Amino acid sequence: MQVSVESTGNLERRMSFSLPEDRVKSSVSNRLREIGGTVRMNGFRPGKVPSKVVEQRFGPQVRAEVLENMLRETFDDAVRENDLRLAGSPRIDQVGESGFDFVATFEVMPDFGDIDVSQLDIVRETAEVVDADIDQMIENLRLQRRTWDAVERPVKEGDLVAVETWTETGGLRLPPEGAESGRIVIGSGAMLAELEQALVGMSRDEEKTVAVDFPAEWPMSQLAGKEAQVHLKVMHVSEPLLPEVNEALVKSFGIGSGDVEQFRREIRTNLERELKGALAGRLRREVGDHLIAAYSGVALPPRMIENEARAILQQSIEQMRQSGRDPGTPPENAHEQFLDVARKRVLVGLLVGEIARRNQLRLDPKRVNETLRLIASTYEEPEQVVEMYRKDPQLMGGLQSRVMEEQVIDWIAERAQHTEKSLSFQEAIRPQ
C-alpha cells in the first residue's frame, strides 16, 4: 500500500492513500456469496437465490460496509506505520474517479516535551460534613413542607406577603390602569432588594411609594436603566408554620420507618456524596489551572479548538432553551467568543491523555462501577439507571472518560507539591 503524508500546517497533516481494487471486489463478492447462502426471498428456496438478484438487492450496502471497514483498517495501519499520533478524528474524502483513492486530513498531537507534575504547586481543599450541616439541611426540608398562617401584624423577614404594585417613570404608568398583584416571601430575592426592604414593617392595607433605580438589564425595556416610583400596597400577611421533626415528616421524605436518626443518616450520606463531587470538581479545576499556566505556550490543533468552541456554543444555546429563553439564530462566527475557553479545555484534555499514556495509567473498572452506582443512587429507581448506562455505549463512554480524567487528576495531585486548605461544607459546595 502506497501512502504519502504531507504537513499542511503546524499540526495538520494530509495523507493520500488507495485501497487495493482487487481486494475490495474480492471482499464484496465473498460477502454477497455468504448472504446468498442464507437469505430468504419470496419465490426462491433458501440458498437458491440467483447471485444477480442478491447483488441487486444487497450490493450497494455490502460495498459501502466493505469500503468503510477497509478504510478504517488501512488508515489505522498507515497511522501506525508512519508513527503518527492523532488529536481528534480525521476527515476522509474520496478523490478521483476510480472510487478507491482517498485523502485524509487530520491533526496530530502537540509536543509537550517533558511533563514533570512534581513541579506543580497546588492547593488541595478538604471539608467534612458536620452535625450543623445536617441540621441546616433539615431546616431546608422543613421549609419545603411549610404552611402559611394569616397574621395581623407588620411584615417581617420570612413572611409571605400578598402585594399590589404599579410603577411610574417619566409620565409612563405600568400598568396603565389598576395594579399588578403578586405574592412574595420576604428575603427570597424575588423582588428588587429595595422593594423587599420597603415591605418590611408595613401592615395590611398600608401603602407606600419607593424610588427605585432599575438595572440596565431589567427585562422590561420601559424600566431598564431608569429611575422609577414604585407604589406598594400590602393586601395581607402570612407567617410560616414549620412542621415538627417527627415520624410524619420523616415518612413524607420516603423513610418508611419514620425514624429521625435514620433520617439524619440518610441526609449525611447524601451530603457526603455531594461533598465528594464538589471537592473532586475543585481539585480538577485547581490542577487544570496549573496545567494551563505551565503549558500555555504549547501550540494546539486549531480545528480541535474550533470544534470545542462550537460544542460550547451549542451547550449555551441548549441551556437558554431549557430556561425558556429564545436564543434565536446565532451568527456564523458566534463560536469565536468561546475560543479562549475552548483552548483551555483542549489543552487540559490533551495533557491528561498524554500523562495517562506516558505513565501507562489504565481505566479502573471498579471505580467506574462505583461512580455509576453513585450517579444511580440519586434517582428513585437506581437499577434502571445502571441498566440504561450499560445498554447505551455513548452514556457509558462518557462515564468512562469522566472516571479516567478523575484518575489522572488524582495521580497528578498525589505527585505534585501541595498544601491543604480546610473549607466548611457550605464553602466547598458553593459554585466556583
FENUR-V843318 format. One record per residue. N is the residue number from 1. RES is the residue in three letters. OMEGA is omega in whole degrees, 0 to 359 (none if undefined). NEAR is the number of other C-alpha atoms within 12 Angstrom. Layout:
BEGIN
N,RES,OMEGA,NEAR
N,RES,OMEGA,NEAR
END
This chain:
BEGIN
1,MET,179,17
2,GLN,181,18
3,VAL,174,24
4,SER,180,21
5,VAL,178,24
6,GLU,178,21
7,SER,179,18
8,THR,180,15
9,GLY,183,17
10,ASN,181,20
11,LEU,181,27
12,GLU,179,31
13,ARG,178,30
14,ARG,181,29
15,MET,176,33
16,SER,180,31
17,PHE,181,33
18,SER,173,31
19,LEU,179,31
20,PRO,185,21
21,GLU,183,19
22,ASP,180,12
23,ARG,178,18
24,VAL,182,26
25,LYS,179,22
26,SER,180,17
27,SER,179,23
28,VAL,181,29
29,SER,180,24
30,ASN,182,20
31,ARG,178,27
32,LEU,179,32
33,ARG,178,25
34,GLU,180,19
35,ILE,181,27
36,GLY,181,28
37,GLY,184,20
38,THR,187,17
39,VAL,176,24
40,ARG,179,18
41,MET,180,18
42,ASN,177,10
43,GLY,181,11
44,PHE,175,17
45,ARG,179,14
46,PRO,179,15
47,GLY,183,19
48,LYS,178,20
49,VAL,181,25
50,PRO,183,22
51,SER,180,23
52,LYS,179,15
53,VAL,178,21
54,VAL,181,29
55,GLU,179,24
56,GLN,184,16
57,ARG,189,20
58,PHE,186,23
59,GLY,182,25
60,PRO,181,17
61,GLN,180,18
62,VAL,180,27
63,ARG,179,29
64,ALA,180,20
65,GLU,180,19
66,VAL,179,28
67,LEU,181,30
68,GLU,180,22
69,ASN,181,18
70,MET,177,27
71,LEU,181,32
72,ARG,181,22
73,GLU,182,16
74,THR,180,31
75,PHE,180,37
76,ASP,178,23
77,ASP,180,18
78,ALA,178,27
79,VAL,180,29
80,ARG,183,14
81,GLU,181,16
82,ASN,176,19
83,ASP,180,13
84,LEU,177,25
85,ARG,187,26
86,LEU,171,30
87,ALA,183,30
88,GLY,184,27
89,SER,179,21
90,PRO,169,25
91,ARG,184,22
92,ILE,181,23
93,ASP,175,21
94,GLN,180,22
95,VAL,178,16
96,GLY,185,13
97,GLU,187,8
98,SER,184,12
99,GLY,182,21
100,PHE,180,28
101,ASP,186,25
102,PHE,174,31
103,VAL,178,28
104,ALA,176,34
105,THR,184,31
106,PHE,177,34
107,GLU,181,33
108,VAL,182,32
109,MET,175,31
110,PRO,178,28
111,ASP,180,21
112,PHE,183,25
113,GLY,177,16
114,ASP,177,14
115,ILE,182,23
116,ASP,184,22
117,VAL,180,29
118,SER,179,20
119,GLN,178,19
120,LEU,180,27
121,ASP,187,25
122,ILE,175,31
123,VAL,180,26
124,ARG,184,30
125,GLU,180,30
126,THR,177,26
127,ALA,176,27
128,GLU,178,27
129,VAL,179,30
130,VAL,183,22
131,ASP,181,19
132,ALA,178,18
133,ASP,177,27
134,ILE,178,27
135,ASP,180,22
136,GLN,179,20
137,MET,178,24
138,ILE,177,31
139,GLU,178,21
140,ASN,179,17
141,LEU,176,23
142,ARG,179,24
143,LEU,178,21
144,GLN,182,18
145,ARG,184,21
146,ARG,172,22
147,THR,184,17
148,TRP,181,21
149,ASP,182,17
150,ALA,180,20
151,VAL,179,20
152,GLU,179,21
153,ARG,178,21
154,PRO,181,25
155,VAL,172,35
156,LYS,181,26
157,GLU,178,24
158,GLY,180,25
159,ASP,171,36
160,LEU,186,34
161,VAL,170,43
162,ALA,189,29
163,VAL,172,37
164,GLU,181,29
165,THR,164,31
166,TRP,190,27
167,THR,179,35
168,GLU,176,28
169,THR,178,25
170,GLY,180,13
171,GLY,178,12
172,LEU,179,18
173,ARG,179,21
174,LEU,351,23
175,PRO,183,19
176,PRO,178,14
177,GLU,177,12
178,GLY,183,14
179,ALA,175,21
180,GLU,181,22
181,SER,178,19
182,GLY,177,20
183,ARG,182,24
184,ILE,172,31
185,VAL,183,29
186,ILE,182,32
187,GLY,182,23
188,SER,181,18
189,GLY,181,15
190,ALA,176,16
191,MET,173,24
192,LEU,185,22
193,ALA,181,19
194,GLU,181,22
195,LEU,177,36
196,GLU,181,32
197,GLN,180,24
198,ALA,180,31
199,LEU,180,44
200,VAL,180,29
201,GLY,177,23
202,MET,180,31
203,SER,180,27
204,ARG,180,26
205,ASP,178,21
206,GLU,180,25
207,GLU,181,22
208,LYS,175,26
209,THR,185,23
210,VAL,175,27
211,ALA,185,20
212,VAL,171,26
213,ASP,182,23
214,PHE,180,28
215,PRO,180,18
216,ALA,182,14
217,GLU,181,13
218,TRP,186,16
219,PRO,178,12
220,MET,186,15
221,SER,181,13
222,GLN,183,23
223,LEU,186,25
224,ALA,177,17
225,GLY,184,17
226,LYS,172,23
227,GLU,184,22
228,ALA,176,26
229,GLN,181,26
230,VAL,180,36
231,HIS,182,30
232,LEU,172,35
233,LYS,179,32
234,VAL,181,38
235,MET,171,30
236,HIS,186,31
237,VAL,177,35
238,SER,177,31
239,GLU,183,26
240,PRO,172,25
241,LEU,182,19
242,LEU,180,21
243,PRO,175,22
244,GLU,175,18
245,VAL,183,26
246,ASN,184,22
247,GLU,182,20
248,ALA,180,20
249,LEU,182,27
250,VAL,180,28
251,LYS,181,17
252,SER,177,21
253,PHE,171,25
254,GLY,177,18
255,ILE,188,21
256,GLY,182,15
257,SER,184,17
258,GLY,183,20
259,ASP,184,21
260,VAL,181,26
261,GLU,176,20
262,GLN,177,20
263,PHE,181,30
264,ARG,179,30
265,ARG,178,21
266,GLU,179,24
267,ILE,179,31
268,ARG,180,26
269,THR,180,22
270,ASN,180,23
271,LEU,179,31
272,GLU,176,26
273,ARG,179,26
274,GLU,181,26
275,LEU,179,30
276,LYS,179,24
277,GLY,181,26
278,ALA,180,28
279,LEU,177,34
280,ALA,178,30
281,GLY,179,27
282,ARG,179,32
283,LEU,179,34
284,ARG,179,35
285,ARG,181,28
286,GLU,179,29
287,VAL,180,40
288,GLY,179,37
289,ASP,180,24
290,HIS,175,30
291,LEU,179,37
292,ILE,180,29
293,ALA,184,18
294,ALA,186,25
295,TYR,183,28
296,SER,183,21
297,GLY,182,16
298,VAL,177,24
299,ALA,183,25
300,LEU,181,33
301,PRO,184,31
302,PRO,183,27
303,ARG,179,28
304,MET,178,33
305,ILE,180,31
306,GLU,180,28
307,ASN,178,24
308,GLU,179,29
309,ALA,178,28
310,ARG,178,28
311,ALA,178,23
312,ILE,178,26
313,LEU,181,28
314,GLN,177,20
315,GLN,180,17
316,SER,179,22
317,ILE,181,22
318,GLU,178,17
319,GLN,178,15
320,MET,180,15
321,ARG,181,14
322,GLN,179,12
323,SER,176,11
324,GLY,179,10
325,ARG,179,13
326,ASP,182,14
327,PRO,183,19
328,GLY,178,11
329,THR,183,11
330,PRO,176,16
331,PRO,185,12
332,GLU,183,10
333,ASN,184,14
334,ALA,182,21
335,HIS,186,25
336,GLU,179,22
337,GLN,182,20
338,PHE,185,24
339,LEU,181,26
340,ASP,177,21
341,VAL,181,24
342,ALA,180,29
343,ARG,180,32
344,LYS,179,33
345,ARG,180,30
346,VAL,180,37
347,LEU,181,38
348,VAL,180,34
349,GLY,180,33
350,LEU,179,35
351,LEU,179,38
352,VAL,178,36
353,GLY,180,33
354,GLU,178,27
355,ILE,178,29
356,ALA,181,25
357,ARG,184,17
358,ARG,183,17
359,ASN,176,16
360,GLN,177,15
361,LEU,183,22
362,ARG,179,23
363,LEU,180,23
364,ASP,181,20
365,PRO,180,17
366,LYS,180,15
367,ARG,176,21
368,VAL,180,28
369,ASN,179,21
370,GLU,180,18
371,THR,178,29
372,LEU,178,31
373,ARG,179,24
374,LEU,178,24
375,ILE,184,25
376,ALA,184,22
377,SER,180,21
378,THR,180,21
379,TYR,182,15
380,GLU,180,12
381,GLU,186,14
382,PRO,184,17
383,GLU,177,18
384,GLN,178,18
385,VAL,178,22
386,VAL,180,27
387,GLU,180,18
388,MET,178,18
389,TYR,184,25
390,ARG,181,22
391,LYS,183,13
392,ASP,182,14
393,PRO,181,14
394,GLN,178,13
395,LEU,182,18
396,MET,178,23
397,GLY,177,18
398,GLY,178,18
399,LEU,180,29
400,GLN,178,27
401,SER,179,26
402,ARG,181,26
403,VAL,179,30
404,MET,178,30
405,GLU,179,36
406,GLU,178,35
407,GLN,181,31
408,VAL,179,37
409,ILE,177,37
410,ASP,180,30
411,TRP,179,24
412,ILE,183,35
413,ALA,180,34
414,GLU,184,22
415,ARG,178,18
416,ALA,171,24
417,GLN,181,19
418,HIS,172,22
419,THR,181,16
420,GLU,178,15
421,LYS,182,17
422,SER,178,16
423,LEU,169,22
424,SER,178,21
425,PHE,183,30
426,GLN,177,25
427,GLU,184,21
428,ALA,184,30
429,ILE,180,27
430,ARG,181,16
431,PRO,180,13
432,GLN,none,13
END
